[in-house]
Amino acid sequence: MTAQQLFYEKKTGFDRLTDDDKAAIPAYATGYKQFLDEGKTERDAVKAMIALAEAKGFRAWARGDALAPGDRIYQVNRHKGITLAVIGQKSLAAGVRLTAAHLDAPRIDIRTVPLYEDSGMAFFKTHYYGGIKKYQWTAIPLELRGVVCVCHEGQVKTVEVRIGDQPDDPKFVITDLLPHLAAEQMSKKATEVIKGEGLNVLVGSVPSETVDDQCSEKVKLAVMEHLHERYGMVEADFLSAELCCVPAFRACDIGFDRSFVGSYGHDDRVCAYTAATALLDCADTPTHTCICLLVDKEETGSDGVTGMQSRAFDTFMADLCRAQDVLVEACYENSVCLSADVCNAFDPNFPEVSEKRNDARANGGFALVKYTGARGKSGTSDASAELMARIRCIFDQAGVVWQTGQLGKVDQGGGGTVAMYLADRNIDTVDAGVPVLSMHAPFELIAKLDLYMAYRGFGAFYRA
């Protein structure tokens, strides 16, 4: 046999695309960009996903509702997570085909007592969410998104806040120091250039015209007057609010050839979107029940009632299994999961942190990642050889352009996904996702080829 037959080599996916693939990639990316612009928080992403699902015939499902093969259902978890399912021909005792991704992304959260005035300007105090380079979040336009639960005379009203996503909307910003005065700042380590307590969002500077001799903070008062007029808020309502600042960039094409998509939130909405739309587009009743699980809190450890460590998923699965008189444990042990999360793409600008033979490449296709973790594979499920072979064969037979990936050099760093929490449930699990450049930055990059091949890969997995 020849070297070409015996050797394995990472290479571009362009020479493996069919004409149908080439025609479909741009159109699919257009829908994805619309989803990114709409779903910049997990709440907004869930609402956008519900709209996509209902347009494809999915219905809300609750415990006790009847189920039949071919039923297309969804269930929402506290506005921040959603589970989509298509009931298969086989009993749930034969297991499910599960994909699991997360909808949250690094951002700047507004604190519970945020508003203050200093030197004629009003600011919000913040706490960053997830792993970020803090200096990347200064001097860029920000949107304010979230909800406020306004309490008035014993009644609670939830009000949506969304400022900055329309062309005529004001934006917000975290200021930075001019280079002329930054000699001391620029001598510090990157982790110390901007402190967490320095991520204060500028929100106004015009003082209130209200005559109030008892008030010395007229700019703060003006901001509260605006919030009260528009949302019915008083300052105490920040205590029952979930507000955050996210980048005000719109998703866009990158490069002369438009081969990349640049946007906030690829990690991990690129996998959430591809896994979900592959399920939504399943026209026939699959052999096995197929489930797409989209959760929250992955960027902060998967804790909480909407995270992957919550029992919410187990409850949903137990309800499904109960409808078919199946033990949920029996379902789990026969199930297979693609933990759908991004990996790093090899960046030739920073070759020293990567290992070319094993890191994924932009335009190399859907990335299959045997293990993640750090410090000797800590925090990973490490998929078995049998499972890797099974998924390889599925992708190859379906003509999916795919590759393998990891997270940089050994001892360089590392990271985790939700895979280990699914594996803990006795579900065979392997990571699979889209390679990302500038991961966790306010503006990340993915290749359109990889985006579309993730959609193709998830679809082949559901049908297998």
N, C-alpha and C positions, 0 to 999 in steps of 0.2 A: 504493500500500500504506500501511497505517496505521503509526503509531509502535509500536503493540503488536507488529506483525509484524516490524518492522525493528530495534527496539532489543533489547539484552540487559540484563537486570537480575537481580541476585542477590535471591532471595526465599526464604521459608520453604518447606519441603517438605510441610507439612501439607496444603495445598490440592491437592497432587498425589498423595496416597496413595489407593490403592484400599481397598475394604473388607477384602480379603484381607490386605493389608499391615498395616492397623490391628489385625487380629486376631492376626497372627503376631509382631509386634514384641515384646510383653511376654514371650511364651514363649521366643523366641530369646534375649532378654536374660537370662533365668533361667539357661539353660545356660552362657552366657558368664560370668556371675558365679561359678558353680561352678568353672569352669576357672581363673579368676583366683585364687580362694582356694586352689586346689590347686597351681597352677603358679607360685609366687612366685620360683623360681629357674629357670634354663634346664634344669637336670637334672629338676626336678619337672615343668616344662612338657612336656618330652619324654616322661616317663612318662605324664602325663595324655593326651598326644596319641596315644601308642601304644594306650592303652585305647580311646579314641574310634575310632581307625582299625580296630582288630581287631573292634570291635563292628559295623563296617560291612563286614566281609569282606576287609580288607586283610591281607596276609601279608608277613613279612620276606623280603627278596630279597637274593641275593648273586650275585657274578660267576659266570657260567656257567649259572645257572638259566634254564630255558626261559621264553620270553615269548610271549604270544598276545594279540590284540585283546580288550579287556575285562578283562585281568588288573589286579588292584588290589594294589599292592605298596608297601612302605616300606623304608627303610634308615636306620639310626641312625649318626651320626658321634660317637663317643667320649662318648656319654651326653648331649651338649649340643646336638646338632643332629639334625634328621630331615628326610628327603626322602620325600614321598608322590607316587605316580604312578598314573595310570590309562592303560593302553596303548590308543591309538586305532586307528581303522580304517586310516588312512593310514600309510605308511612314515615313519620318523623323518627321512628325507631331506626330507620336506615341512615339517619344523620342529615345534616343540612350543609349547603355550600354557603359559607359565611364570609363576608368581607367586613372589616372594621377600620374606620378612619376617624379622625377628629376634626372638629369644626373650629376650635379655638386657635388663635394665633397670637404671637407676642404683640403687646400693645401698652398703652399708658392708661392706667386706671385712675379715676378721680376719687379722692379720699372721701370719707364720710363727713368731715368738717373741712371743706376745701377752700372756701372763698376768703381771701384777705386782701387788704390794700397796703401798698408800700410805695412811697415816693410818687404819689399821683397816678399809680397804675394798679389795676386789679388782676389777681392771679388765682389759679386753682392749684392747691397742693395735690400731688399725685403719688402713686406707687406703681412702679413698672410691673408688668405681668409677663412671666416667662423669661427665657434667657435672651437678653439683648446686649448689644454694644451701646451703652447709653449715649455716647457722643453722636451716634448716627441719628438720634431723634431730635437734635436741636436744629434750629434754622430751616425747618421744612414745614410746609402747610399741613395743618391737621384738621380733621373733622371731629365733631363731638357727636357721639351716638350712644344710645342706651334707653333706659326707662327710668321714670321717677314714679314711685307710689305715693301720691299726695294724700295726706290724711287731713280730713276736714269734718268736724262735728261727728266724729265716730265713723265716718264713711271713708273707704279707701278707693281711690281712682288711679289706675295705671295710665300714665301719660308717656307716649313715645317722644324721645328727643332725637332729632336728626338735623344737624346744622353743618353745612360745609360741602355737601355732595352735589349741590346744584351750582351752575355757573355764577349766579348772582348772589349766592350765599356768602356771608363772611367766613373766614377761616381763622384758625388759632395757631399759636406757635410757642415753642420753647426757645428763648433767646440764647445766643452764644456770645462769647467774648471776641472782640475784634483782634486780629493778629498783632496790631500795633501795641496792644497792652497784654499780650498773651505769652510773654516770655516764660514766666513761671508756670503757667498752665501747660505749655507745650513741652516743658521739661519733665512732666509727670508721666507715669505709666498710663497706657490707654484706659485701664480700668479705673483710674483716678482722675482723668481729665474732666469728667462730668460726674458729680456725686448724685446718688439717688435723690437726696434732699434738694438738689438743684434743678430737678426736672419740673419746674413750675411753669404752668401754661398761662400765657398772657391772654386775658379775656376782655380788657377794656381800659379806658383812661378818661372818659368824659364824666365829670361830676354830676350828680343829681341836681335838678333845679328845685326840688322840694324844700320848702322852708322847714328845717328841723334843727333847732339850735342844740339839741342834745346829741346830734350825730356828727362825729368828726371824720367819718369815713364816707365821704360823699360819692366817690367812685364805686365803692362796694355797694352802696345803697342804689346807685343807678343800675348796676348789674342785677341786683335783686328785684328792682322794679320791673326790669325787662322780663326776667324769669317769671315773676308773678303775673304780669299781664299776658304772657304767651302760654304759660303752663299751669298757672294757679299755684305756684310754689311759694313757700316761705323757706327761710334758711334751714329750719329743722327738717324739711323734706329731703335734704341731702342724706340724712340718716337712713332713709329707705329708698335709696336710688342705686342704680347700677349704670354708671356713666363711664365712658372711656374716650380717649382720643386715639384715632387711627389716621394713617396717612391719607391726605386728600388727593393722592395720585389716582388717576383712572388707569385701568388695565390697557395696555397698548402693545402694538407690534414693535419689535426691536430688530434692527439690521436692515441693510439695503434690500435683502431678500425676504424680510418679514418672517424669519424662521424662528424667532423667539417671542415669547410673551413676557413682558415686564409688568409686575404688579406687586402690590402688598398682598400677603396672605396665601401664597402658593402652598406653604407649609401650614396646614395639610389639606387645604380646600381643593387642591389639584387632585388628590387621591379620593377625597369625598365625592367630588363631582363625577370623576370617571367611574368610580365604583357604583355610584347611584344611577347615573344615566345608562350604564350598561345593563342594570337590572330593569330600569324603566322601559328599556327598549326590547326586553324579552317578549317577543310576540306570542310564542307558543308556551304551553304549560311545560315547565321543566321536569326532568325525571325526579330530581330531589328538590325539596323546598329550598329556595334561595333567599338569603337575608343580607341586607346591607345595614350595618349598624354605624351610626354617626354620633359620636360622643363629644363631651366637653372636657376641659381641665387637663388634657394631656400635657400641655406645656408647663404645668405646675405639679405634676406627679400623679395625675389621674385620680386624685382624691375627690371626695364630695359626692352628693347624690346624683350629679350628672356626669361623673367621671367613670372610667372603665372599671374601677374597683368597686363601684356601687353595685348593689343587688338588683338594680332596675332591669338590667339585661336578663338576669336569671329569672326574675319574675315574669318578664315577657315570654321567655322561652317555656317556663313552666305552664303558663296559661295556654300557649299554643299546644304543648304536648298533652295537657289535660283535655283539650278539645278532641284529641285523637286517642285518648286513653293510653298514653305512652309515658314511661318514666323519663324525666328530663335527663337523668344521668345516662340512660341508654342512648338518648339522642346525641348527647355530647360526645360520647366515646366513639361514635361512628361519623362524627362531623369533621370537616376540613375547613380551615380558615386562612385567608390571605389577610394578614395584618397590613393594611394599606397606609403606608406612611412614606414620606419622601426620604431620599438619601442624598448625600452630597454628589455633585458632578465634579469631575476632575477639572481644575482651573489652572491653565498653564501660567497664569500670573502668580500662582502660589504653589509651585510644584513640590516644595520642600515638605509639605504636610501630607501629601498624598502618596499612594503606592500605585503606580500606573497599571500594573498587571491586574489589580483587583478593584480599584475604584471605578465607579460607573462613569460613562462619558455622555455628555450632551449629544443627542442625535444617535445614541446607541440603542435606543428602544427602552421598553419596560424593564425595570431593574428588579431582579430577584435577589434578596439579601438573606443569606443563610443565618447570620447572627448579627446582632448589634452590640450594645453594651460597651463597657470600658474596663480597664484594669483587670485583664485576664477574663474577658467576656462577662464581667459582672453586670447583672441586669438584663439578661437576654434569655430567650427560650431555646435558641440554637436548634434549628430544624434538623430532623433526621435525614439521612441519606435517602431513605425510601420516599420521604415526602418531597424532597428536592427532585428526585427522578420523576415522580408522579406529575409534578407541576411542569417540569421541563417538557415532558411528552405532550401534555395538554397544549402548551404554547406552540410547540413545533408542529403538531398536527393541524393547528388552526392557522398557521402561517403568521403568527405574531412575531414581530421583531422584538427580541428581548436580549438582555445581558445580565451579568451579575454585578453586584455592588457591595460596598462596605462603607465604613465611616472613617476614612483616613488611615494613616500609619498606626501600627501598634504603638501604644504608649503616647500617642500624640494628643489624644483626648477621648472622644467617644460620645455616645448618647443612647437613648432607649426609645422604645415605642410601646404600644399597648399589647404587643405580642405575648409577653410573659403572663399577663393577666388572663388572657384567653387560654394559653397553654395550661395555666393552673387549674382551669376548669376541665381538664382532660380532653381538650380539643387539639388535634394536630394543627399546628400553626407555623406559618413562615411569613416573613416580611416581604412585601413587594410594593414598589412605588415608582415615582418619577424623580429622576435626578434634578437637583436644584443648584443654581449658582447664587451666591450671596445669601445663603439661607439665614433666616431670622433678621435680615436687614429690613428696613421699611419698604424696600423695593427689591424684589427677588426676580430671578429669571428661570424660565423653563423652556425647553425646545418643543415646538408644536408636534414634531414627529413623536417624541416620547409621550406627550399628552395623549395623542390619538392611539398609540400602541398600548397605553395603560387601559384605555376604554376597550380596545380589542381583547386585551388579555383578561380583564375581568369578565367580559362577555363569554369568552371561551371557558373560563373556570365555572361560571354558572351552568353552562350547558353540559359540562363533562359528567 
